[in-house]
Amino acid sequence: LMNLALPPSINLLGELMIMTSMFYWAKATIALTALTTLITASYTLYIFLTTQRNKTPSHLTIPPSHTREHLLMTLHSLPLGLLIMHPNLLF
């Protein structure tokens, strides 16, 4: 639950600072920020209520992962990590 920007977490302070800086940057961002905040809050509340109070809906269940998927993720993550740590490998 710490990723939900619940008070007094550091995520709440970060989101408030980002929102206020966006308002100072351009006044037109107020409506867009309000809309995205409303959508995010309603989706978070929906997920919280369905997972805590009801049986989890079938479209939200995650099938168990397989070794093949772990290998695929590893083989994609290792080159990415190498390129991030040593960008001179590109040239």
C-alpha positions, 0 to 999 in steps of 0.5 A: 500500500505504500505505492498509493501515495497514502499519507504520510508516505514520501510518495504523497509528498512527491506527487504533491510537489509534481502537481504544484510544479505543473500548475506553476508551469502551465495553468492548462495542466490543472484539468488534465492532472485532476482527470488523471488523479481521479481515474487513478484513484478510482482504479486503485479503489476498485482494485483494492475493493475487489481483491480484499472484499470479493472473490478476485475477478477472472480477468485479474487472476495471474497464471503461474509463471514458467521457467521459459518466461523467467529465461526470456525475461533474463535474456532480455534484461541482461543485455539491457543491464549491460548497455546501461552500465557500459554504454560504450558497448554500442559503439 
